[in-house]
């Protein structure tokens, strides 16, 4: 399940990714805002990336790493978009990831749900 995050102050979570599955968090962010993140997985994952989809549904990758068990970074949002952090576990075993992320404002909202006040 993906989550839409309206950019939040500092959030941390631990999740289990089933075999051959993904975990994705999506952020509604504005140009110029900063997003920082760090994560650690119980085993190497096949892929970690930060991306967004434009109006034509083309995927733009801001960062992409393969065969990775941990990572961190800070980046400045280049354009008003919904950015996603995504972890891919393409193995036969479950993996647990613990991650933290920090950005300007907001709350955790499941993808497809309206933000409060809208």
N, CA, C and O atoms as a GROMACS GRO file, in nm:
protein
  472
    1UNK      N    1   0.084  -0.118   0.000
    1UNK     CA    2   0.000   0.000   0.000
    1UNK      C    3   0.089   0.124   0.000
    1UNK      O    4   0.185   0.132   0.076
    2UNK      N    5   0.057   0.218  -0.084
    2UNK     CA    6   0.131   0.344  -0.088
    2UNK      C    7   0.064   0.443   0.004
    2UNK      O    8  -0.057   0.436   0.029
    3UNK      N    9   0.142   0.535   0.055
    3UNK     CA   10   0.088   0.640   0.140
    3UNK      C   11   0.121   0.774   0.076
    3UNK      O   12   0.229   0.792   0.021
    4UNK      N   13   0.027   0.866   0.085
    4UNK     CA   14   0.052   1.003   0.042
    4UNK      C   15   0.082   1.083   0.166
    4UNK      O   16   0.005   1.081   0.262
    5UNK      N   17   0.192   1.154   0.165
    5UNK     CA   18   0.233   1.232   0.280
    5UNK      C   19   0.237   1.377   0.239
    5UNK      O   20   0.307   1.415   0.145
    6UNK      N   21   0.161   1.458   0.309
    6UNK     CA   22   0.162   1.601   0.281
    6UNK      C   23   0.278   1.661   0.358
    6UNK      O   24   0.258   1.748   0.443
    7UNK      N   25   0.397   1.616   0.328
    7UNK     CA   26   0.523   1.660   0.387
    7UNK      C   27   0.514   1.682   0.538
    7UNK      O   28   0.449   1.776   0.583
    8UNK      N   29   0.577   1.596   0.613
    8UNK     CA   30   0.561   1.600   0.757
    8UNK      C   31   0.687   1.635   0.832
    8UNK      O   32   0.796   1.621   0.777
    9UNK      N   33   0.675   1.679   0.956
    9UNK     CA   34   0.791   1.715   1.037
    9UNK      C   35   0.885   1.597   1.061
    9UNK      O   36   0.985   1.606   0.991
   10UNK      N   37   0.883   1.502   1.129
   10UNK     CA   38   0.980   1.394   1.134
   10UNK      C   39   0.902   1.268   1.163
   10UNK      O   40   0.843   1.254   1.270
   11UNK      N   41   0.901   1.178   1.070
   11UNK     CA   42   0.826   1.055   1.086
   11UNK      C   43   0.919   0.935   1.074
   11UNK      O   44   1.016   0.939   0.998
   12UNK      N   45   0.888   0.831   1.148
   12UNK     CA   46   0.966   0.708   1.143
   12UNK      C   47   0.870   0.592   1.138
   12UNK      O   48   0.760   0.598   1.193
   13UNK      N   49   0.911   0.486   1.071
   13UNK     CA   50   0.826   0.370   1.058
   13UNK      C   51   0.911   0.246   1.037
   13UNK      O   52   1.023   0.255   0.986
   14UNK      N   53   0.858   0.132   1.076
   14UNK     CA   54   0.919   0.004   1.048
   14UNK      C   55   0.813  -0.080   0.979
   14UNK      O   56   0.702  -0.095   1.030
   15UNK      N   57   0.846  -0.134   0.863
   15UNK     CA   58   0.750  -0.215   0.788
   15UNK      C   59   0.815  -0.342   0.735
   15UNK      O   60   0.937  -0.349   0.717
   16UNK      N   61   0.732  -0.441   0.712
   16UNK     CA   62   0.776  -0.566   0.651
   16UNK      C   63   0.734  -0.564   0.505
   16UNK      O   64   0.618  -0.537   0.474
   17UNK      N   65   0.828  -0.591   0.417
   17UNK     CA   66   0.797  -0.601   0.274
   17UNK      C   67   0.796  -0.750   0.240
   17UNK      O   68   0.896  -0.819   0.258
   18UNK      N   69   0.684  -0.798   0.193
   18UNK     CA   70   0.673  -0.939   0.157
   18UNK      C   71   0.765  -0.970   0.040
   18UNK      O   72   0.812  -0.880  -0.029
   19UNK      N   73   0.790  -1.099   0.019
   19UNK     CA   74   0.868  -1.143  -0.096
   19UNK      C   75   0.803  -1.094  -0.224
   19UNK      O   76   0.681  -1.098  -0.238
   20UNK      N   77   0.883  -1.048  -0.318
   20UNK     CA   78   0.836  -1.000  -0.448
   20UNK      C   79   0.731  -0.889  -0.435
   20UNK      O   80   0.629  -0.890  -0.503
   21UNK      N   81   0.758  -0.794  -0.346
   21UNK     CA   82   0.663  -0.685  -0.324
   21UNK      C   83   0.738  -0.554  -0.309
   21UNK      O   84   0.862  -0.552  -0.306
   22UNK      N   85   0.664  -0.444  -0.299
   22UNK     CA   86   0.722  -0.311  -0.282
   22UNK      C   87   0.656  -0.241  -0.165
   22UNK      O   88   0.546  -0.275  -0.123
   23UNK      N   89   0.726  -0.141  -0.114
   23UNK     CA   90   0.668  -0.048  -0.018
   23UNK      C   91   0.695   0.090  -0.074
   23UNK      O   92   0.807   0.121  -0.114
   24UNK      N   93   0.592   0.174  -0.078
   24UNK     CA   94   0.605   0.306  -0.138
   24UNK      C   95   0.537   0.411  -0.051
   24UNK      O   96   0.428   0.389   0.002
   25UNK      N   97   0.603   0.524  -0.038
   25UNK     CA   98   0.549   0.642   0.031
   25UNK      C   99   0.553   0.758  -0.067
   25UNK      O  100   0.655   0.781  -0.131
   26UNK      N  101   0.443   0.830  -0.078
   26UNK     CA  102   0.438   0.940  -0.173
   26UNK      C  103   0.412   1.071  -0.101
   26UNK      O  104   0.327   1.080  -0.012
   27UNK      N  105   0.487   1.174  -0.140
   27UNK     CA  106   0.485   1.304  -0.075
   27UNK      C  107   0.433   1.410  -0.170
   27UNK      O  108   0.481   1.420  -0.283
   28UNK      N  109   0.338   1.489  -0.127
   28UNK     CA  110   0.290   1.604  -0.202
   28UNK      C  111   0.377   1.721  -0.159
   28UNK      O  112   0.359   1.774  -0.050
   29UNK      N  113   0.471   1.764  -0.245
   29UNK     CA  114   0.567   1.866  -0.205
   29UNK      C  115   0.578   1.977  -0.308
   29UNK      O  116   0.542   1.961  -0.424
   30UNK      N  117   0.629   2.090  -0.262
   30UNK     CA  118   0.645   2.209  -0.344
   30UNK      C  119   0.792   2.231  -0.378
   30UNK      O  120   0.881   2.191  -0.303
   31UNK      N  121   0.817   2.294  -0.492
   31UNK     CA  122   0.953   2.328  -0.534
   31UNK      C  123   1.023   2.407  -0.424
   31UNK      O  124   0.965   2.498  -0.365
   32UNK      N  125   1.149   2.373  -0.398
   32UNK     CA  126   1.229   2.443  -0.298
   32UNK      C  127   1.227   2.379  -0.161
   32UNK      O  128   1.316   2.405  -0.080
   33UNK      N  129   1.126   2.294  -0.131
   33UNK     CA  130   1.125   2.225  -0.002
   33UNK      C  131   1.235   2.119   0.000
   33UNK      O  132   1.276   2.069  -0.105
   34UNK      N  133   1.281   2.086   0.120
   34UNK     CA  134   1.383   1.981   0.134
   34UNK      C  135   1.322   1.856   0.194
   34UNK      O  136   1.235   1.863   0.281
   35UNK      N  137   1.369   1.743   0.147
   35UNK     CA  138   1.330   1.614   0.202
   35UNK      C  139   1.457   1.541   0.243
   35UNK      O  140   1.549   1.526   0.162
   36UNK      N  141   1.462   1.496   0.368
   36UNK     CA  142   1.574   1.413   0.410
   36UNK      C  143   1.519   1.278   0.453
   36UNK      O  144   1.408   1.268   0.503
   37UNK      N  145   1.598   1.174   0.431
   37UNK     CA  146   1.555   1.040   0.463
   37UNK      C  147   1.675   0.954   0.503
   37UNK      O  148   1.788   0.984   0.466
   38UNK      N  149   1.648   0.849   0.577
   38UNK     CA  150   1.747   0.743   0.597
   38UNK      C  151   1.670   0.615   0.622
   38UNK      O  152   1.559   0.617   0.675
   39UNK      N  153   1.730   0.503   0.583
   39UNK     CA  154   1.666   0.374   0.603
   39UNK      C  155   1.769   0.264   0.621
   39UNK      O  156   1.885   0.278   0.581
   40UNK      N  157   1.725   0.155   0.682
   40UNK     CA  158   1.807   0.036   0.699
   40UNK      C  159   1.716  -0.084   0.682
   40UNK      O  160   1.609  -0.092   0.743
   41UNK      N  161   1.757  -0.178   0.599
   41UNK     CA  162   1.679  -0.299   0.573
   41UNK      C  163   1.747  -0.419   0.639
   41UNK      O  164   1.868  -0.419   0.662
   42UNK      N  165   1.668  -0.521   0.669
   42UNK     CA  166   1.721  -0.641   0.732
   42UNK      C  167   1.802  -0.726   0.635
   42UNK      O  168   1.878  -0.813   0.677
   43UNK      N  169   1.787  -0.700   0.508
   43UNK     CA  170   1.861  -0.769   0.402
   43UNK      C  171   1.873  -0.676   0.283
   43UNK      O  172   1.803  -0.575   0.276
   44UNK      N  173   1.960  -0.707   0.190
   44UNK     CA  174   1.973  -0.621   0.072
   44UNK      C  175   1.844  -0.626  -0.009
   44UNK      O  176   1.785  -0.732  -0.029
   45UNK      N  177   1.802  -0.509  -0.054
   45UNK     CA  178   1.684  -0.496  -0.139
   45UNK      C  179   1.730  -0.475  -0.282
   45UNK      O  180   1.841  -0.427  -0.308
   46UNK      N  181   1.644  -0.512  -0.375
   46UNK     CA  182   1.681  -0.501  -0.515
   46UNK      C  183   1.687  -0.357  -0.565
   46UNK      O  184   1.765  -0.324  -0.654
   47UNK      N  185   1.602  -0.272  -0.505
   47UNK     CA  186   1.597  -0.136  -0.554
   47UNK      C  187   1.542  -0.042  -0.448
   47UNK      O  188   1.451  -0.078  -0.373
   48UNK      N  189   1.598   0.078  -0.442
   48UNK     CA  190   1.540   0.190  -0.368
   48UNK      C  191   1.544   0.308  -0.464
   48UNK      O  192   1.646   0.332  -0.528
   49UNK      N  193   1.433   0.381  -0.472
   49UNK     CA  194   1.436   0.498  -0.558
   49UNK      C  195   1.344   0.606  -0.506
   49UNK      O  196   1.253   0.582  -0.426
   50UNK      N  197   1.370   0.727  -0.553
   50UNK     CA  198   1.284   0.842  -0.530
   50UNK      C  199   1.243   0.889  -0.668
   50UNK      O  200   1.328   0.913  -0.754
   51UNK      N  201   1.111   0.901  -0.689
   51UNK     CA  202   1.062   0.936  -0.821
   51UNK      C  203   0.932   1.016  -0.814
   51UNK      O  204   0.871   1.029  -0.708
   52UNK      N  205   0.892   1.068  -0.929
   52UNK     CA  206   0.759   1.126  -0.943
   52UNK      C  207   0.709   1.096  -1.084
   52UNK      O  208   0.788   1.064  -1.174
   53UNK      N  209   0.579   1.108  -1.103
   53UNK     CA  210   0.516   1.088  -1.233
   53UNK      C  211   0.463   1.223  -1.282
   53UNK      O  212   0.393   1.293  -1.209
   54UNK      N  213   0.496   1.259  -1.405
   54UNK     CA  214   0.447   1.386  -1.459
   54UNK      C  215   0.304   1.370  -1.513
   54UNK      O  216   0.246   1.262  -1.503
   55UNK      N  217   0.250   1.475  -1.570
   55UNK     CA  218   0.113   1.474  -1.620
   55UNK      C  219   0.091   1.368  -1.728
   55UNK      O  220  -0.021   1.319  -1.745
   56UNK      N  221   0.196   1.333  -1.802
   56UNK     CA  222   0.186   1.230  -1.905
   56UNK      C  223   0.214   1.091  -1.848
   56UNK      O  224   0.226   0.994  -1.923
   57UNK      N  225   0.224   1.082  -1.716
   57UNK     CA  226   0.252   0.957  -1.643
   57UNK      C  227   0.392   0.901  -1.671
   57UNK      O  228   0.416   0.782  -1.653
   58UNK      N  229   0.483   0.988  -1.714
   58UNK     CA  230   0.623   0.947  -1.731
   58UNK      C  231   0.689   0.951  -1.594
   58UNK      O  232   0.668   1.046  -1.518
   59UNK      N  233   0.768   0.848  -1.562
   59UNK     CA  234   0.837   0.842  -1.433
   59UNK      C  235   0.970   0.913  -1.443
   59UNK      O  236   1.049   0.888  -1.534
   60UNK      N  237   0.996   1.003  -1.347
   60UNK     CA  238   1.122   1.076  -1.338
   60UNK      C  239   1.191   1.033  -1.209
   60UNK      O  240   1.137   1.051  -1.100
   61UNK      N  241   1.311   0.976  -1.221
   61UNK     CA  242   1.385   0.929  -1.104
   61UNK      C  243   1.478   1.039  -1.055
   61UNK      O  244   1.559   1.093  -1.130
   62UNK      N  245   1.465   1.072  -0.927
   62UNK     CA  246   1.552   1.169  -0.862
   62UNK      C  247   1.676   1.097  -0.811
   62UNK      O  248   1.787   1.150  -0.815
   63UNK      N  249   1.655   0.975  -0.762
   63UNK     CA  250   1.764   0.893  -0.710
   63UNK      C  251   1.724   0.748  -0.727
   63UNK      O  252   1.607   0.713  -0.712
   64UNK      N  253   1.822   0.662  -0.761
   64UNK     CA  254   1.793   0.519  -0.773
   64UNK      C  255   1.918   0.441  -0.735
   64UNK      O  256   2.028   0.468  -0.784
   65UNK      N  257   1.898   0.342  -0.645
   65UNK     CA  258   2.008   0.256  -0.600
   65UNK      C  259   1.962   0.111  -0.609
   65UNK      O  260   1.847   0.080  -0.580
   66UNK      N  261   2.052   0.023  -0.651
   66UNK     CA  262   2.020  -0.118  -0.657
   66UNK      C  263   2.107  -0.195  -0.558
   66UNK      O  264   2.214  -0.149  -0.518
   67UNK      N  265   2.059  -0.315  -0.520
   67UNK     CA  266   2.133  -0.403  -0.429
   67UNK      C  267   2.176  -0.325  -0.305
   67UNK      O  268   2.295  -0.311  -0.277
   68UNK      N  269   2.078  -0.273  -0.231
   68UNK     CA  270   2.105  -0.179  -0.123
   68UNK      C  271   2.036  -0.223   0.007
   68UNK      O  272   1.921  -0.268   0.004
   69UNK      N  273   2.106  -0.211   0.119
   69UNK     CA  274   2.049  -0.245   0.250
   69UNK      C  275   2.031  -0.122   0.339
   69UNK      O  276   1.967  -0.130   0.443
   70UNK      N  277   2.087  -0.009   0.298
   70UNK     CA  278   2.071   0.113   0.376
   70UNK      C  279   2.100   0.232   0.286
   70UNK      O  280   2.160   0.220   0.180
   71UNK      N  281   2.055   0.348   0.332
   71UNK     CA  282   2.081   0.468   0.255
   71UNK      C  283   2.030   0.590   0.328
   71UNK      O  284   1.950   0.580   0.422
   72UNK      N  285   2.077   0.706   0.284
   72UNK     CA  286   2.030   0.832   0.340
   72UNK      C  287   2.059   0.943   0.241
   72UNK      O  288   2.140   0.927   0.150
   73UNK      N  289   1.993   1.054   0.260
   73UNK     CA  290   2.017   1.166   0.171
   73UNK      C  291   1.926   1.283   0.203
   73UNK      O  292   1.829   1.271   0.278
   74UNK      N  293   1.959   1.395   0.143
   74UNK     CA  294   1.880   1.517   0.153
   74UNK      C  295   1.874   1.573   0.012
   74UNK      O  296   1.977   1.583  -0.056
   75UNK      N  297   1.756   1.609  -0.033
   75UNK     CA  298   1.750   1.674  -0.163
   75UNK      C  299   1.644   1.784  -0.162
   75UNK      O  300   1.548   1.780  -0.086
   76UNK      N  301   1.665   1.880  -0.250
   76UNK     CA  302   1.573   1.992  -0.265
   76UNK      C  303   1.477   1.958  -0.378
   76UNK      O  304   1.518   1.918  -0.487
   77UNK      N  305   1.350   1.973  -0.352
   77UNK     CA  306   1.245   1.940  -0.447
   77UNK      C  307   1.255   2.035  -0.567
   77UNK      O  308   1.250   2.157  -0.550
   78UNK      N  309   1.269   1.980  -0.690
   78UNK     CA  310   1.284   2.067  -0.807
   78UNK      C  311   1.154   2.125  -0.861
   78UNK      O  312   1.156   2.231  -0.925
   79UNK      N  313   1.040   2.058  -0.837
   79UNK     CA  314   0.913   2.106  -0.894
   79UNK      C  315   0.797   2.059  -0.807
   79UNK      O  316   0.811   1.960  -0.735
   80UNK      N  317   0.685   2.126  -0.813
   80UNK     CA  318   0.565   2.086  -0.740
   80UNK      C  319   0.515   1.954  -0.796
   80UNK      O  320   0.465   1.949  -0.909
   81UNK      N  321   0.528   1.846  -0.720
   81UNK     CA  322   0.487   1.713  -0.765
   81UNK      C  323   0.459   1.626  -0.645
   81UNK      O  324   0.484   1.666  -0.531
   82UNK      N  325   0.408   1.506  -0.669
   82UNK     CA  326   0.397   1.401  -0.568
   82UNK      C  327   0.520   1.312  -0.583
   82UNK      O  328   0.530   1.236  -0.680
   83UNK      N  329   0.612   1.319  -0.488
   83UNK     CA  330   0.734   1.241  -0.491
   83UNK      C  331   0.715   1.113  -0.411
   83UNK      O  332   0.645   1.112  -0.310
   84UNK      N  333   0.776   1.006  -0.457
   84UNK     CA  334   0.760   0.876  -0.390
   84UNK      C  335   0.896   0.818  -0.354
   84UNK      O  336   0.990   0.821  -0.433
   85UNK      N  337   0.904   0.763  -0.233
   85UNK     CA  338   1.015   0.678  -0.191
   85UNK      C  339   0.965   0.536  -0.213
   85UNK      O  340   0.856   0.502  -0.168
   86UNK      N  341   1.044   0.451  -0.280
   86UNK     CA  342   0.999   0.316  -0.308
   86UNK      C  343   1.111   0.215  -0.286
   86UNK      O  344   1.224   0.234  -0.332
   87UNK      N  345   1.078   0.108  -0.215
   87UNK     CA  346   1.169  -0.002  -0.189
   87UNK      C  347   1.114  -0.127  -0.257
   87UNK      O  348   0.996  -0.158  -0.242
   88UNK      N  349   1.197  -0.200  -0.331
   88UNK     CA  350   1.157  -0.322  -0.400
   88UNK      C  351   1.230  -0.442  -0.339
   88UNK      O  352   1.353  -0.446  -0.334
   89UNK      N  353   1.152  -0.539  -0.294
   89UNK     CA  354   1.206  -0.665  -0.243
   89UNK      C  355   1.169  -0.773  -0.344
   89UNK      O  356   1.061  -0.830  -0.337
   90UNK      N  357   1.260  -0.801  -0.436
   90UNK     CA  358   1.234  -0.898  -0.543
   90UNK      C  359   1.293  -1.034  -0.509
   90UNK      O  360   1.339  -1.106  -0.597
   91UNK      N  361   1.292  -1.068  -0.380
   91UNK     CA  362   1.349  -1.196  -0.337
   91UNK      C  363   1.236  -1.290  -0.293
   91UNK      O  364   1.118  -1.255  -0.301
   92UNK      N  365   1.275  -1.408  -0.248
   92UNK     CA  366   1.178  -1.507  -0.199
   92UNK      C  367   1.156  -1.494  -0.050
   92UNK      O  368   1.080  -1.572   0.008
   93UNK      N  369   1.219  -1.396   0.015
   93UNK     CA  370   1.212  -1.379   0.160
   93UNK      C  371   1.155  -1.242   0.196
   93UNK      O  372   1.169  -1.146   0.119
   94UNK      N  373   1.092  -1.232   0.311
   94UNK     CA  374   1.046  -1.101   0.357
   94UNK      C  375   1.165  -1.017   0.402
   94UNK      O  376   1.271  -1.071   0.436
   95UNK      N  377   1.147  -0.889   0.403
   95UNK     CA  378   1.250  -0.795   0.449
   95UNK      C  379   1.183  -0.691   0.537
   95UNK      O  380   1.070  -0.650   0.511
   96UNK      N  381   1.251  -0.650   0.642
   96UNK     CA  382   1.201  -0.543   0.727
   96UNK      C  383   1.284  -0.418   0.700
   96UNK      O  384   1.407  -0.424   0.694
   97UNK      N  385   1.216  -0.306   0.684
   97UNK     CA  386   1.289  -0.179   0.670
   97UNK      C  387   1.245  -0.085   0.780
   97UNK      O  388   1.128  -0.079   0.817
   98UNK      N  389   1.341  -0.012   0.831
   98UNK     CA  390   1.316   0.094   0.927
   98UNK      C  391   1.361   0.222   0.859
   98UNK      O  392   1.473   0.229   0.807
   99UNK      N  393   1.275   0.322   0.858
   99UNK     CA  394   1.312   0.445   0.791
   99UNK      C  395   1.261   0.566   0.866
   99UNK      O  396   1.164   0.560   0.942
  100UNK      N  397   1.329   0.678   0.842
  100UNK     CA  398   1.293   0.809   0.896
  100UNK      C  399   1.294   0.906   0.779
  100UNK      O  400   1.372   0.892   0.685
  101UNK      N  401   1.207   1.003   0.784
  101UNK     CA  402   1.207   1.107   0.684
  101UNK      C  403   1.161   1.236   0.748
  101UNK      O  404   1.079   1.236   0.840
  102UNK      N  405   1.214   1.345   0.699
  102UNK     CA  406   1.184   1.476   0.753
  102UNK      C  407   1.159   1.571   0.637
  102UNK      O  408   1.233   1.572   0.538
  103UNK      N  409   1.055   1.649   0.650
  103UNK     CA  410   1.029   1.753   0.552
  103UNK      C  411   0.955   1.867   0.622
  103UNK      O  412   0.953   1.873   0.745
  104UNK      N  413   0.897   1.955   0.548
  104UNK     CA  414   0.848   2.081   0.602
  104UNK      C  415   0.723   2.074   0.688
  104UNK      O  416   0.720   2.137   0.794
  105UNK      N  417   0.620   2.000   0.648
  105UNK     CA  418   0.491   2.012   0.716
  105UNK      C  419   0.402   1.894   0.685
  105UNK      O  420   0.437   1.811   0.600
  106UNK      N  421   0.289   1.882   0.750
  106UNK     CA  422   0.185   1.790   0.709
  106UNK      C  423   0.168   1.666   0.791
  106UNK      O  424   0.226   1.652   0.899
  107UNK      N  425   0.086   1.573   0.740
  107UNK     CA  426   0.052   1.450   0.808
  107UNK      C  427   0.051   1.333   0.712
  107UNK      O  428   0.045   1.352   0.590
  108UNK      N  429   0.056   1.211   0.765
  108UNK     CA  430   0.054   1.089   0.686
  108UNK      C  431  -0.089   1.060   0.643
  108UNK      O  432  -0.178   1.049   0.726
  109UNK      N  433  -0.110   1.046   0.512
  109UNK     CA  434  -0.243   1.022   0.457
  109UNK      C  435  -0.233   0.906   0.358
  109UNK      O  436  -0.150   0.911   0.268
  110UNK      N  437  -0.317   0.799   0.371
  110UNK     CA  438  -0.313   0.691   0.271
  110UNK      C  439  -0.337   0.746   0.131
  110UNK      O  440  -0.419   0.836   0.112
  111UNK      N  441  -0.265   0.693   0.032
  111UNK     CA  442  -0.281   0.739  -0.106
  111UNK      C  443  -0.425   0.727  -0.150
  111UNK      O  444  -0.492   0.629  -0.117
  112UNK      N  445  -0.474   0.825  -0.222
  112UNK     CA  446  -0.609   0.824  -0.272
  112UNK      C  447  -0.709   0.886  -0.175
  112UNK      O  448  -0.824   0.907  -0.212
  113UNK      N  449  -0.668   0.914  -0.053
  113UNK     CA  450  -0.758   0.975   0.046
  113UNK      C  451  -0.739   1.127   0.038
  113UNK      O  452  -0.627   1.174   0.021
  114UNK      N  453  -0.847   1.203   0.051
  114UNK     CA  454  -0.834   1.349   0.049
  114UNK      C  455  -0.763   1.400   0.174
  114UNK      O  456  -0.776   1.343   0.282
  115UNK      N  457  -0.688   1.507   0.156
  115UNK     CA  458  -0.625   1.571   0.272
  115UNK      C  459  -0.734   1.637   0.354
  115UNK      O  460  -0.835   1.679   0.299
  116UNK      N  461  -0.714   1.647   0.486
  116UNK     CA  462  -0.814   1.709   0.571
  116UNK      C  463  -0.835   1.854   0.529
  116UNK      O  464  -0.740   1.923   0.491
  117UNK      N  465  -0.959   1.898   0.538
  117UNK     CA  466  -0.991   2.035   0.501
  117UNK      C  467  -1.018   2.053   0.354
  117UNK      O  468  -1.041   2.165   0.308
  118UNK      N  469  -1.015   1.943   0.276
  118UNK     CA  470  -1.040   1.954   0.132
  118UNK      C  471  -1.165   1.878   0.098
  118UNK      O  472  -1.205   1.875  -0.019
   0.00000   0.00000   0.00000
